[in-house]
Amino acid sequence: MEVSPQYFNHIKKPASHYYHLSGSQKPYRFLDQITFEFKPVEPVEGIFIDYGIKHFTDQGQPAGLEDRYTPMKSPEWAINRERYSPPDPRPSSLSNLIPPMQLKEHSQASLNRILNQPYKEVPSLNQFWNMVIAARKFETVSGYDNTRGFDTQPEDNYLDNKEDCLEARKNLLVNLLGFSDTGVSIGGDLQFIYQFSSEWSQVEIYLKDSGEVTELNLYNHERGVEIRFPVRSMESFIYLFFQIFGDIYQLDFNKLELFEEDEYWVNEFKYTYNFIDISTADFIKYIRDGDSILSYPQ
């Protein structure tokens, strides 16, 4: 099946938009700010959009040298969790592709068509913030900020956490979010895959030896739709972490009642380094134990 590419886009708002949101009780929905496009989103002044590199061709062939390495072992809960069982025989045509015009409709309709979520439970506000902070933690482990280039990293005082960037990110993916470290490298980049339980879809993340993210995508096998995400966008990770955490615990983050004050804090957390000094192992355990990472003793 030929791949039909789509591109994740978070609708940017000017900084002035957030100034007066603190304390506002007007409704806010994170997903309302997301669309999917048919071509990479054009950068605007002051905003760099990097969709990374493709490790597989549209025909499913490796785009670089394929090699093997010793993977990180998954925890028992991740090994034993349910995964979607594909139909047999598998679809052999493009008949299940989403009609292109339908993806240009309202963002929530697009999201529902792509993942077709059956989740019943409403997550807690603590679970919402745990995933927002997990996205920021992933970006800033060891003081390296994934949203910035190597030449524009934060000051040295943020580098007190001496954890290895690659190991910390692997730990978050495998032990918090249930990704499989496949033990496959493509062009020298390590491959991590999360397979959903509710649909024949998966998230792929590729990491360099340095820990740098080089590709982030969500692929729906049945429809042949590949959504590519900017690798330096916190919103990319928030969206995918919501989908994955929701899949693991049968939660629908879209049902959670939020307000513009929450939007204010989501934007504020995009710039925080407050969680760097929490060891990745403690960070994972705190969330896995059901606690709010915002209440972690500093």
ABEGO torsion letter per residue (X at the ends): XBBBBBBBBBBBBBAAAAAAABGBABBBBAAAABBBBABBBBBBBGBBBBAEBBABBAAGBBABBBBBBBBBBBBAAAAABBBBBBBOBBBABAAABBBAAAAABBAAAAAAAAAGBABABBBBAAAAAAAAAAAAAAAABGGBBAABBAAABBBAAAAABABBAAAAAAAAAAAAAGBBBAGBBBGGBBBBBBBBAABBBBBBBBBBAAGBBABBBBBBAAAGBBBBBBAABAAAAAAAAAAAAAAAAGBBAAABBBBAAAAAAAAAAAABAAAAABBAAAAAAAAAAGBBAAABBX
